[in-house]
Amino acid sequence: MLHNIENGEDTKTLSVLDAILMISEAWEKVTQTTIANCFRHKAVDFFTPTHRFSTDEDDNLPLAQLAAQLHRSTTTEPLIEIEEFIGIDDNVDVCAVVTEEEILAEVESNNRNTDEENEDPQEQFQPTTLCEAINAIIVLQNFVDFNRV
């Protein structure tokens, strides 16, 4: 791609997938050492005397005031007791009680539906259209390109 740009050749053939693959390949080439050096360099810049700290009013609260806020937020009375919380849904029905007759009726209904579905051989197989086949090929091509299979 860079070679094409440097030579003034056409680069309009770049797809989104190509861009994603190029980004992925570039990220794989970044080493841990490179990342560590970036953070180390930024830390050196941060601790130099010329670095200016923010003077946000919320950042300048006294420690006693912060401790009082923390104490107020953690010492409020619980809204419900733990036992009440644990048993809050004890009276809620989570499943229906099914009788043997209902189970048998359900199974027989499913068997009848299965028999009816198997009787029509024309519904079992429908030939794939050309459009569906082309879409399947495109999906497979994208899969192969992305996973480098």
Secondary structure as GFF3:
##gff-version 3
##sequence-region A 1 149
A	DSSP	alpha_helix	2	6	.	.	.	ID=ss1
A	DSSP	alpha_helix	16	29	.	.	.	ID=ss2
A	DSSP	alpha_helix	32	46	.	.	.	ID=ss3
A	DSSP	three_ten_helix	57	60	.	.	.	ID=ss4
A	DSSP	alpha_helix	63	74	.	.	.	ID=ss5
A	DSSP	alpha_helix	82	86	.	.	.	ID=ss6
A	DSSP	alpha_helix	100	119	.	.	.	ID=ss7
A	DSSP	alpha_helix	121	124	.	.	.	ID=ss8
A	DSSP	alpha_helix	130	147	.	.	.	ID=ss9
###
